[in-house]
């Protein structure tokens, strides 16, 4: 099966949720995306972080739809690895970008990184808008 390796590595597990919960996560993703757009005018670092979070939520919604959830300490990495399996090579560029955002966001949240540029923040919000719509197509 496509996800056996991720299960053996204890990165994901089978999980069942009602359709309403999946829709609620997608709504949170859309809401976070709107918030990130608004924050571009006041705090570009948090606009970037919330844009990342909106993609993460959409990825989790897709995992739930397919009957899985991330587990372990590196849940964000687990979501990206799952998305790589389900979306395939066609989305490799998107997933590399998402993973790059993950690493930048981690430094911004847990470290002292505040050097997100205005261009990077705006481009990331735009990317989130596009990528979330692609993920929703799979749901």
Legacy VTK file of the C-alpha trace (Angstrom):
# vtk DataFile Version 3.0
C-alpha trace
ASCII
DATASET POLYDATA
POINTS 139 float
0.000 0.000 0.000
1.047 3.567 -0.666
1.315 4.571 3.005
2.800 1.405 4.557
6.274 2.912 4.848
4.983 5.967 6.708
3.011 3.730 9.062
6.039 1.496 9.734
8.090 4.599 10.567
5.347 5.656 13.033
4.698 8.893 11.187
1.032 8.290 10.446
-1.747 6.048 11.665
-5.189 5.026 10.503
-7.775 7.493 11.704
-11.428 8.067 10.956
-13.246 11.354 11.360
-16.689 12.526 10.297
-16.998 14.613 7.155
-18.060 17.597 9.275
-14.684 17.626 11.018
-12.857 17.602 7.701
-14.966 20.538 6.533
-14.267 22.381 9.808
-10.517 21.982 9.257
-10.863 23.269 5.706
-12.827 26.242 7.019
-10.027 26.930 9.523
-7.544 26.741 6.640
-9.533 29.272 4.621
-9.936 31.527 7.655
-6.208 31.427 8.405
-5.473 32.264 4.796
-7.701 35.363 5.033
-5.971 36.345 8.272
-2.560 35.987 6.639
-3.684 38.292 3.828
-4.808 40.924 6.339
-1.582 40.654 8.332
0.533 41.518 5.298
-0.115 45.165 6.173
0.897 44.891 9.827
3.173 41.902 10.549
4.762 40.140 7.591
6.429 37.485 9.756
3.103 36.332 11.178
1.455 36.639 7.764
4.050 34.149 6.521
3.557 31.833 9.523
-0.209 31.803 9.204
-0.013 31.218 5.445
2.104 28.157 6.233
-0.409 27.041 8.845
-3.263 27.334 6.371
-1.500 24.902 4.024
-0.761 22.551 6.911
-4.445 22.485 7.880
-5.487 21.701 4.305
-2.931 18.880 4.251
-4.298 17.462 7.495
-7.829 17.642 6.072
-6.674 15.573 3.097
-5.024 13.069 5.434
-8.270 12.757 7.391
-10.231 12.311 4.185
-7.940 9.420 3.247
-8.283 7.867 6.705
-4.979 8.857 8.339
-3.494 11.353 10.773
0.063 12.405 11.619
1.629 11.023 14.802
4.913 11.359 16.643
7.033 14.401 17.309
7.473 15.606 13.732
3.823 15.916 12.741
4.464 18.723 10.247
7.063 16.579 8.466
4.635 13.648 8.511
2.008 15.753 6.734
4.507 16.739 4.029
5.652 13.144 3.523
2.031 12.008 3.288
1.276 14.708 0.741
4.316 13.621 -1.292
2.848 10.114 -1.467
-0.664 11.159 -2.383
-0.026 14.139 -4.665
2.907 12.592 -6.511
5.708 14.034 -8.597
3.433 16.547 -10.287
3.398 18.514 -7.025
7.053 18.041 -6.079
7.826 21.746 -6.570
4.860 22.748 -4.408
5.852 20.306 -1.700
9.479 21.449 -1.737
8.239 25.007 -1.305
5.891 23.958 1.515
8.780 22.157 3.236
10.988 25.231 2.854
8.228 27.297 4.460
8.068 24.740 7.283
11.743 25.179 8.049
11.522 28.986 7.918
8.401 28.994 10.075
10.068 26.734 12.627
12.930 29.211 13.016
10.517 32.122 13.220
8.343 30.500 15.878
10.949 28.682 17.979
14.002 30.813 17.316
14.731 34.431 16.734
14.227 34.598 12.986
12.342 37.748 12.054
13.925 38.294 8.661
10.963 37.326 6.510
10.923 39.883 3.724
7.790 41.591 2.498
8.235 39.894 -0.874
8.620 36.460 0.767
5.525 36.983 2.894
3.369 38.183 -0.006
4.622 35.424 -2.285
3.985 32.802 0.413
0.422 34.015 0.966
-0.169 33.835 -2.793
1.379 30.365 -2.912
-0.818 29.218 0.000
-3.931 30.417 -1.792
-3.034 28.435 -4.909
-1.773 25.297 -3.174
-4.746 25.009 -0.835
-7.064 25.017 -3.830
-5.010 22.194 -5.369
-5.192 20.173 -2.154
-8.963 20.711 -1.940
-9.319 19.135 -5.398
-8.052 15.867 -3.896
-10.605 16.041 -1.092
LINES 1 140
139 0 1 2 3 4 5 6 7 8 9 10 11 12 13 14 15 16 17 18 19 20 21 22 23 24 25 26 27 28 29 30 31 32 33 34 35 36 37 38 39 40 41 42 43 44 45 46 47 48 49 50 51 52 53 54 55 56 57 58 59 60 61 62 63 64 65 66 67 68 69 70 71 72 73 74 75 76 77 78 79 80 81 82 83 84 85 86 87 88 89 90 91 92 93 94 95 96 97 98 99 100 101 102 103 104 105 106 107 108 109 110 111 112 113 114 115 116 117 118 119 120 121 122 123 124 125 126 127 128 129 130 131 132 133 134 135 136 137 138
